[in-house]
Each structure stands twice: as C-alpha cells, then as structure tokens.
Amino acid sequence: MSEAALALSGLEKGYMRGQPGEVIVLKGAELTVRPGEVVALVAPSGAGKSTLLHIAGLLDTPDAGEVRIGGDPMGGLSDRRRTRVRRQNVGFVYQFHHLLPEFTALENIVLPQLANGVGQAAAEARARDLLGRVGVAERAGHRPAALSGGEQQRVAFCRALANAPQLLLADEPTGNLDPATSDVVFGAMMELVQGTGLAALIATHNLELAARMDRTVHLDAGRIV
C-alpha cells in the first residue's frame, strides 16, 4: 500500500493551556488520507475543523501528537523547512479566495511557482493549463475584482495546485457561494484533483458535497470518527 499523503496521530490542541477557561479543541485526533483520496471533514462550527487543517498544513503546531506528510515526520522542523514543505507539498484553499488584488488571475497562479524556482514561461504555461481545466481560461487577464465569486474560487483552486502539491487542504471552499455556483466550483475542483494522485481533505458543512467525495469523517468532541 502506498505511503499516506497525510497521517495525523494523537493530535492534542488546546488554547489557554493550564489556565481557567482552557478550551481543548483536539483530543487525540487520528486521520490518514491516501494519495488519490478526497476526504470530507464534517463538524459543527467551532468544533475545531480549521484548527485541525492548520495543524495538518503546518500553519500551527499541536500540543501533542504527530503530523506526517508523504511519510515524513513534521515535528521538530525549523520554520524555514516548514515553509518549504508548505510551499512544495501542500496547497490551501479557504472560504474566501485570498487572491492578490493587484495581480491578474494568471499572475496569481504564476507567482507561487516563481517563488518555488519555476521559470516564467513554464509557470505561465502551467497557469493557463489549470485555468483552462476549470473553465476560466478567458479570464486569465482579469484581476480578482473583475471576476465572479465562482470564478475567484476556481482561480484560488488553481493557485493551490500551481506547484503540484501532494496534499490539498480546503476549509469550507464553497461556503460563500450560492448552491448552483457551489456545485460548479466543486465539480471543477474534483476535475483537477481526481486522476492526479493528489490527496485532499476538505472541510464542509454541505452534506451533499461531502457525499460526492470518497469518504466522510466527522470531528466529534475533539476526535475523528
């Protein structure tokens, strides 16, 4: 069996540790996501989905437990090494697109590739290919403000996949969209993900979208069930 793209074991996370009013968010959370697998993460607001995703993507650290990406342990890495792993191996998509407003759709996808050492021509070719695959190739020269919400989020997915990461983490990626647009954006995302070997962990409140993924896990009382 292939190495897990993401393996979380025994994750513990609390805020205001050891103080009155301490909030325990994760209590021994365990999860494995394999290459090519799209997993829905479902939980009520405030249950810790974002915290778990931030730890999985090395944006936060657990109080206890281990994160492995591609089989490699992430604990004890320097900030510089964690940044490199995030840039090369992990793609992020959030509820709000977070595109850079002063750059075009194409440039928003080119920039992370340039930061990763890819040449300009190759980066632009990759960006145009991704935009074409999600149906917004004709919008490549437009800045985010000139794009619809659905177009913005499709560009955000392309940016997340620009450096061909092995893991995609998405936090309510269609939460700001109406149902029809959400369906289009989700379909475009699945087109990008499936068949590439990419592993994806997607937090969503939308049970219909969750049902279209390979499997659904629930975060309940700090544990994955």
C-alpha positions in Angstrom: 0.0 0.0 0.0 1.3 3.4 -0.9 2.6 5.8 1.8 -0.1 8.1 3.3 -0.1 11.6 1.9 -1.2 12.8 5.3 -1.1 11.0 8.6 -2.3 12.6 11.8 -1.8 10.6 15.0 -2.7 11.5 18.6 -3.2 15.2 17.9 -3.9 17.3 21.0 -4.6 21.0 20.9 -5.9 23.5 23.5 -6.0 27.2 24.0 -5.2 29.0 27.2 -3.4 25.8 28.3 -3.3 25.3 32.0 -5.4 28.4 32.7 -9.0 28.8 33.9 -11.3 28.7 30.9 -8.9 26.5 28.9 -10.5 25.2 25.7 -9.5 21.8 24.5 -10.1 21.5 20.7 -8.4 18.3 19.7 -8.2 15.2 21.9 -6.2 12.5 20.3 -7.4 13.1 16.7 -6.3 10.4 14.2 -6.6 10.5 10.5 -5.0 9.1 7.4 -5.5 10.4 3.8 -4.0 8.3 1.0 -2.8 9.6 -2.4 -5.8 10.0 -4.8 -8.3 10.1 -2.0 -10.7 13.0 -1.4 -12.0 13.1 2.2 -14.7 15.3 3.5 -14.3 16.6 7.1 -17.7 17.5 8.6 -18.3 19.1 12.0 -20.3 22.0 13.5 -18.9 25.5 13.6 -16.4 25.8 16.4 -15.7 22.1 16.6 -12.0 22.5 15.5 -12.0 21.8 11.8 -9.9 24.9 11.0 -7.5 24.1 13.8 -7.1 20.6 12.5 -6.5 21.8 8.9 -4.0 24.4 10.1 -2.0 21.8 12.0 -2.1 19.4 9.1 -0.8 22.2 6.8 1.9 23.2 9.2 0.4 26.6 9.9 0.0 25.7 13.6 1.6 23.1 15.9 -0.1 20.6 18.1 0.4 20.4 21.9 1.0 16.7 21.4 0.8 14.1 18.6 2.4 13.8 15.2 1.9 15.1 11.6 3.4 13.1 8.7 3.3 14.4 5.1 4.3 11.9 2.5 5.6 9.6 5.3 7.9 12.2 6.7 7.5 13.5 10.3 7.0 17.2 10.5 7.7 17.7 14.2 10.9 19.5 15.1 11.4 21.1 11.7 12.8 24.6 11.6 10.5 27.4 10.5 12.4 27.6 7.2 11.9 23.9 6.5 8.2 24.0 7.4 7.8 26.9 5.0 9.5 24.9 2.2 7.3 21.9 2.9 4.1 24.1 2.8 5.2 25.7 -0.5 6.2 22.5 -2.2 3.9 19.8 -0.8 0.7 21.5 0.4 -2.0 23.5 -1.3 -4.5 25.6 0.6 -8.0 26.9 -0.3 -10.1 28.9 2.1 -13.7 30.1 2.2 -12.6 33.5 0.9 -10.3 33.3 -2.1 -7.4 35.5 -0.8 -6.2 36.3 -4.3 -3.8 39.2 -4.5 -6.0 42.0 -5.8 -3.3 43.9 -7.8 -2.4 40.8 -9.9 -4.4 39.1 -12.7 -5.8 35.6 -12.3 -2.9 34.3 -14.4 -0.3 36.1 -12.3 -1.8 34.8 -9.0 -1.1 31.3 -10.2 2.3 32.2 -11.7 3.7 33.9 -8.5 3.8 30.8 -6.2 5.6 28.9 -9.0 8.2 31.6 -9.4 8.8 31.5 -5.6 9.4 27.8 -6.0 12.0 28.3 -8.6 10.0 27.6 -11.7 10.8 29.7 -14.8 8.4 32.3 -16.1 7.5 30.5 -19.3 6.8 27.2 -17.6 4.9 28.9 -14.8 2.6 30.7 -17.3 2.0 27.5 -19.3 1.1 25.7 -16.1 -1.2 28.5 -15.1 -3.0 28.6 -18.4 -3.5 24.9 -18.4 -5.0 24.9 -14.9 -7.3 27.8 -15.8 -8.5 26.0 -18.9 -9.2 22.9 -16.9 -11.6 24.8 -14.6 -13.3 26.7 -17.4 -11.9 30.2 -16.9 -9.1 30.4 -19.4 -10.7 33.5 -21.0 -10.5 35.3 -17.6 -6.7 34.9 -17.3 -6.0 38.6 -17.7 -8.6 39.9 -15.3 -7.9 41.0 -11.7 -9.9 39.3 -8.9 -12.3 42.3 -8.5 -13.5 41.7 -12.1 -14.3 38.0 -11.5 -17.4 36.5 -10.1 -17.3 34.7 -6.8 -17.3 31.3 -8.5 -14.5 32.4 -10.9 -12.5 33.8 -8.0 -12.7 30.5 -6.1 -11.8 28.4 -9.2 -8.7 30.6 -9.6 -7.9 30.0 -5.9 -8.0 26.3 -6.5 -5.7 26.7 -9.5 -3.3 28.7 -7.3 -3.4 26.0 -4.6 -2.4 23.4 -7.2 0.2 25.5 -9.0 3.2 23.8 -7.6 1.7 20.3 -8.0 1.4 19.6 -4.2 0.8 16.1 -2.9 -1.8 17.3 -0.4 -4.7 19.8 -0.8 -6.4 21.2 2.3 -9.6 23.2 1.8 -11.6 25.0 4.6 -15.3 25.5 3.5 -14.1 26.3 0.0 -17.7 26.8 -1.4 -19.1 28.3 1.8 -19.5 31.8 0.4 -21.2 30.7 -2.8 -24.8 30.1 -3.8 -25.8 26.4 -4.3 -25.6 26.5 -8.1 -22.2 28.2 -8.2 -21.0 25.9 -5.4 -21.9 22.9 -7.5 -19.9 24.3 -10.5 -16.9 25.1 -8.4 -16.9 21.8 -6.6 -17.2 20.0 -9.9 -14.2 21.9 -11.3 -12.2 21.1 -8.1 -12.9 17.4 -8.5 -11.8 17.6 -12.1 -8.5 19.0 -11.0 -8.0 16.6 -8.1 -9.1 13.2 -9.5 -6.7 11.2 -11.6 -3.7 13.2 -10.4 -2.8 11.1 -7.3 -3.4 14.2 -5.2 -4.8 13.7 -1.7 -7.4 16.2 -0.5 -9.0 16.9 2.9 -12.0 19.2 2.5 -13.9 20.7 5.4 -17.5 21.4 4.5 -21.0 21.9 6.0 -22.5 20.8 2.8 -23.6 17.2 3.2 -24.5 16.9 -0.5 -20.9 17.8 -1.5 -19.5 15.6 1.2 -21.4 12.6 -0.3 -19.7 13.2 -3.6 -16.2 12.6 -2.0 -14.6 9.3 -1.4 -15.5 9.2 2.2 -16.6 11.4 5.1 -15.1 11.7 8.5 -16.6 13.7 11.4 -14.8 15.7 14.1 -16.7 15.0 17.3 -15.5 16.1 20.8 -12.0 16.6 19.5 -11.7 13.2 17.9 -12.1 11.9 14.3 -14.9 9.4 14.0 
